[in-house]
Amino acid sequence: MQVVSSKEFATHQDKYFDLALSEEVAIKRGKNLFHLTYRQPYPEQPILEPDDDFRRAISGEEFKRRALLMVEDLDKKYAKK
């Protein structure tokens, strides 16, 4: 890690941005220390078209209705003997 003053950084910004590609650079300004690091940009996610799974999916309301029916059936079968 390389530590530079804020004045040095302001004077030679390109140098320190290039250096940040390979190592961490810290910029000291008074009592504060700022870290300059490089992070690769996130790859752009492709926009997908709806597929057959999407078309076969049920709505939230339909899921809720079916789940309640299943719970009622299980309750009748096991809890109310």
Secondary structure, DSSP 8 states (H G I E B T S, - for coil): -EEEEHHHHHHTHHHHHHHTTTS-EEEEETTEEEEE---------------HHHHH---HHHHHHHHHHHHHHHIIIII--
